[in-house]
């Protein structure tokens, strides 16, 4: 099976998976929270300054889980994603490379924002190619 998801939140099921496509992935909930539109107001008030992102520390730690996976991964992320910027997938790819994981590929789609990257034809081509490669290895 090849799974396409927007997070690795339920990673227990990954033991049966042969390939993973992550769309608009984030490094961690803490890092993702820093990009929310309301984040600019969190630091304005002393009582909330840095508290909200810190309260999410350790939640959905994709950046530490992804390098440990023993399966190929395709990261697909839109360049115009302002909810979770492309930099998150770039950093995930770098973390995997630093850990010696060589079966992680990054495709940056020219459009699609956060929720519609699957509408980018080049992104779908990359996903189809990845799935065919994973199936061929099986």
ABEGO torsion letter per residue (X at the ends): XBBBBABAABAAAAAABABBBBBGBBABAAAAAAABAAAAAAAABAAABGAAAAAABGBGBAAAAAAABBBBBBBBBBAABAABBAAAAAAAAAAAAAAGBAABBBBBBABGEAAAAAABAAAAAAAAAAAAAAAAAX
